[in-house]
């Protein structure tokens, strides 16, 4: 009889696969939340709040994402085989397929293919990592990385000049704002807001004194970035997470919260209608919202002329060609705008009405359906996911995160993957 001999110092194969999956996931998070150009802000900053960003097509970046995604897919295949497909929702696959297909009518098909291909790598990496590592462990690892990033950001302020917006900014309102290792204060602000959420909801009650302390520190850095969008939406997201934690235990509490929210939204809509003239003046003033209103007006004009297909995925700007908004603005400022400052409008511009519907189904409606089920878990994990989800949905009103490959987009993917993983485990957990 043959007996297989395993040395005492050798790791169990399952342990080795788990370690590789964890390391690959950490590498992926570092690529997203630190990147390859920390403390190296883009050279051009627009008056309208945008910065020229990396095209997403440079060779080193693509190679790093490709290698990381390869490791993640390999470990998922070793563990699940063809079962890894369960982590890839059909709605998301249809959306990615549409983004790639937009190369057929885009004036710059090469840009579309490169950028859509990078998004395929990012989406697969995020969804498969959560499936392989585990939902709660994936967020625990991300929480540690956020704490390290926050520490680095604080240390960098007195030591590294690029950690603040410098005096060469075209938009003088940016000068002195903290940005840490990121290229723009709005990116740093969003990461700080997410840090506040994950640490406040890491445990429930005052026993979470470490989480509260880190959240306060992240709040201080957020305040110093002067990222108004992130500060405002953070408050709403925290309230949403708190209400979810308190109200999603039974159907009556949930119904009361939904009715109260509907009444509040109707009241806000009525106020907007009654004061429509002042609201119109606000939106038509290019100096408001750091120039966003001018960008939105141009986007709306383009959408009216191209309602279904759009200009092609990833072609909004930085294509070494003309932005689709050229011809819809009266000035040359559009050449310095890096994104549309509204994720919903930018989707309509780039992948059209069809792509917009596919995106809403995949990344908004489907996750919301997962959240609708009552939460019988006493921990704050699902409320944390809900707070992050609300923050991302609101953040796209003022910034463009959907399908952009940045930290906010990846976090939305992690939330989606965690919800799907928990839904698959629910029947087994309830039966035990």
Secondary structure, 3 states (H helix, E strand, C coil): CCCCCCCCCCCCHHHHHHHHHHHHHHHHHHHHHCCCCCCCCCCCECCCCCECCCCCCCHHHHHHHHHHHHHHHHHHHHHHHHHHHHHCCHHHHHHHHHHHHHHHCCCCHHHHHHHHHHHHHHHHHHHHHHHHHCHHHHHHHHHHHHHHHHHHHHHHHHHCHHHECCCCCCCHHHCCCECCCCCCHHHHHHHHHHHHHHHHCCCCCCCCHHHHHHHHHHHHHHHHHCCHHHHHHHHHHHHHHHHHHHHCCCHHHHHHHHHHHHHHHHHHHHHHHHCHHHHHHHHHCCCHHHHHHHHHHHHHHHHHHCCCCCCCCCCCCCCCCCCCCCCCCCCCHHHHCCCCCCHHHHHHHHHHHHHHHHHHHHHHHHHHHHHHCCCCCCCCHHHHHHHHHHHHHHHHHHCCCCCCCCHHHHHHHHHHHHHHHHHHHHHHHHHC
